[in-house]
């Protein structure tokens, strides 16, 4: 066993996994898995820069994670940064801060690398070797990966729940023209993804990340977030449609009443649910298999 620590810093959240990994058996045993909403990508789409307050929230989370990593005695650490820090003019400031706190330089990975990690993490515990489409709906981007045991094709496109919300939503609940604008962005991005990834050929759709797991928690009627019930749940297309409609018609207060939802997702969940719905409509998926294992697990395996 090798004790590893993996950090995934995205546009909306920063997550930590400390685990014991055994490459010979393929076993990954969680010791500590946690998430903090830091909204690193706040206004990046508009300004092209990471906001000072967003950087400070992220650095505060890094300091908390440094204590957890030290407590568990992880032998190796890998810090991966995704969409927001790829896009920002001042990403060097972000890199220096992380290096000072955690002692490692964040790897600002490409969308294709992000897709590879997502696929590895998501499909590790699924039975069989059929062709699957893995979709990771993040805050700033969405990754599409088709593969069986290995990745066959991948593409990252700039549609995420934070990016779409900040770009288009001004009203609460959003107006019809705002929703139409989000749909147009999603559909254009799906056209781009289909240029390189055969989205409609895979037999199974696997959905990852907070927008998907939150929709699943609502569909399952959970009073509190329970990863054991959400992991590998199968959510029918009809439920995704109903939930996305409800979320987009609700006020902030009504969305916040869902106890299964992290408070940091209340403002952006409508756009995230709509991304999932549009993907399912495009490929004709009757259901989505939800995975709690994602890019974080893929990063951990890459260290081991």
Secondary structure by P-SEA (a helix, b strand, c coil): cbbbbbbbbcccbbbbbbbbbbccccbbbbcccccccccccccccccccccaaaaaaaaaaaaaaaaaaaaacccbbbbbbcccccccccaaaaaaaaaaacccccccccaaaaaaaaaaaaacccccccbbbbbbbcccbbbbbbbcccccccccccccaaaaaaaccccccccaaaaaaaaaaaaaaaaaaacccccccccbbbbbcaaaaaaaaaaaccccccccccccccccaaaaaaaaaaaaacccccccccccccccccccaaaaaaaaaaaaaaacccbbbbbcccaaaaaaaaac
